[in-house]
Amino acid sequence: MGDIGHAIATEARAAGYGLTADHGGHGIGRTMHEAPDVLNDGRPGRGFRLVPGLVIAIEPMLVRGGSDGYAHGDDGWTVLSDDGTRAAHCEHTVAVTEDGPVVLTLP
């Protein structure tokens, strides 16, 4: 998983974006936001190993102002950048198979 987080952070930061701290992707199963965590900033070669049968959500939230800080809205669910700049969130669900990854959320 560290390789995924490292790739996300490397690309985002090179483009001048921040990543909301403490947020990221997760495993897909029978409950919401299952393990394992898919961090948006990681160390290559570290963390949970990808194995066939694993299904994960990869979901970076990029912040235009470059900040990693955030706040929650009054509803307790909405995530806002701490500096008031715009942010964008995207999610893809990926199945790990014997033949490699399959992105399940592509049209």
C-alpha positions as a printed NumPy array, in Angstrom:
array([[  0.   ,   0.   ,   0.   ],
       [  2.926,   2.319,   0.581],
       [  3.64 ,   2.35 ,  -3.156],
       [  0.108,   3.558,  -3.902],
       [  0.306,   6.368,  -1.34 ],
       [  3.754,   7.357,  -2.516],
       [  2.571,   7.583,  -6.147],
       [ -0.451,   9.691,  -5.177],
       [  1.583,  12.104,  -3.045],
       [  4.428,  12.405,  -5.551],
       [  2.089,  13.389,  -8.394],
       [ -0.141,  15.647,  -6.285],
       [  2.672,  17.576,  -4.619],
       [  4.611,  17.954,  -7.885],
       [  1.51 ,  19.657,  -9.312],
       [  1.263,  21.973,  -6.277],
       [ -1.67 ,  20.273,  -4.546],
       [ -2.095,  19.411,  -0.908],
       [ -3.731,  16.201,   0.305],
       [ -6.189,  16.216,   3.183],
       [ -4.395,  14.661,   6.132],
       [ -5.932,  11.573,   7.752],
       [ -8.071,  10.805,   4.686],
       [ -7.618,   8.202,   2.006],
       [ -8.965,   5.047,   0.528],
       [ -9.989,   1.783,   2.131],
       [-10.841,  -1.834,   1.617],
       [-14.163,  -2.792,   0.056],
       [-16.27 ,  -5.443,   1.721],
       [-19.421,  -5.773,   3.775],
       [-19.085,  -2.58 ,   5.846],
       [-18.226,   1.026,   5.038],
       [-14.542,   1.967,   5.004],
       [-13.057,  -1.432,   5.821],
       [ -9.394,  -2.224,   6.345],
       [ -6.876,  -1.937,   4.913],
       [ -6.314,   1.815,   4.82 ],
       [ -5.076,   3.151,   1.486],
       [ -3.122,   6.239,   2.497],
       [ -2.658,   9.154,   0.135],
       [  0.941,   9.593,   1.251],
       [  3.091,   6.544,   1.816],
       [  6.54 ,   5.049,   1.735],
       [  7.438,   2.825,  -1.205],
       [  7.862,  -0.848,  -0.409],
       [  6.043,  -0.539,   2.929],
       [  2.619,  -1.451,   4.223],
       [ -0.003,  -4.052,   3.419],
       [  0.835,  -6.227,   0.404],
       [ -1.573,  -6.354,  -2.504],
       [ -2.853,  -9.898,  -2.975],
       [ -5.32 , -11.391,  -5.465],
       [ -8.871, -11.11 ,  -4.173],
       [ -8.295,  -7.748,  -2.481],
       [-10.654,  -4.936,  -3.531],
       [ -9.771,  -1.384,  -2.524],
       [-10.99 ,   2.158,  -3.035],
       [ -8.255,   4.606,  -4.   ],
       [ -9.534,   8.095,  -3.231],
       [ -7.247,  11.106,  -3.055],
       [ -8.653,  14.505,  -2.142],
       [ -6.49 ,  17.203,  -3.715],
       [ -6.432,  20.703,  -2.238],
       [ -5.666,  23.565,  -4.598],
       [ -3.912,  25.74 ,  -2.018],
       [ -1.337,  23.07 ,  -1.173],
       [ -2.462,  22.699,   2.448],
       [ -2.986,  19.296,   4.079],
       [ -5.202,  20.722,   6.817],
       [ -8.952,  20.311,   6.891],
       [-12.079,  20.944,   8.922],
       [-15.438,  19.226,   9.085],
       [-18.658,  21.001,   8.131],
       [-21.57 ,  21.423,  10.523],
       [-23.039,  18.112,   9.35 ],
       [-19.99 ,  16.27 ,  10.735],
       [-19.383,  14.59 ,   7.371],
       [-18.418,  17.293,   4.875],
       [-14.645,  17.861,   4.593],
       [-13.407,  21.408,   3.919],
       [ -9.905,  22.673,   3.222],
       [ -8.587,  24.629,   6.198],
       [ -7.396,  27.494,   4.003],
       [-10.694,  27.899,   2.138],
       [ -9.302,  26.851,  -1.237],
       [-11.136,  24.454,  -3.525],
       [-10.602,  20.737,  -3.277],
       [-11.527,  17.792,  -5.483],
       [-12.171,  14.214,  -4.468],
       [-12.107,  11.212,  -6.784],
       [-12.599,   7.53 ,  -6.062],
       [-11.838,   4.414,  -8.061],
       [-12.494,   0.878,  -6.944],
       [ -9.776,  -1.574,  -7.949],
       [ -9.792,  -5.369,  -7.764],
       [ -6.437,  -7.101,  -7.442],
       [ -6.447, -10.241,  -9.597],
       [ -3.915, -12.923, -10.55 ],
       [ -3.569, -11.063, -13.872],
       [ -3.083,  -7.611, -12.325],
       [ -5.347,  -4.755, -11.256],
       [ -8.828,  -4.25 , -12.706],
       [-10.406,  -0.809, -12.281],
       [-14.064,  -1.543, -11.573],
       [-15.257,   2.069, -11.758],
       [-14.23 ,   2.847, -15.332],
       [-17.155,   3.448, -17.725]])
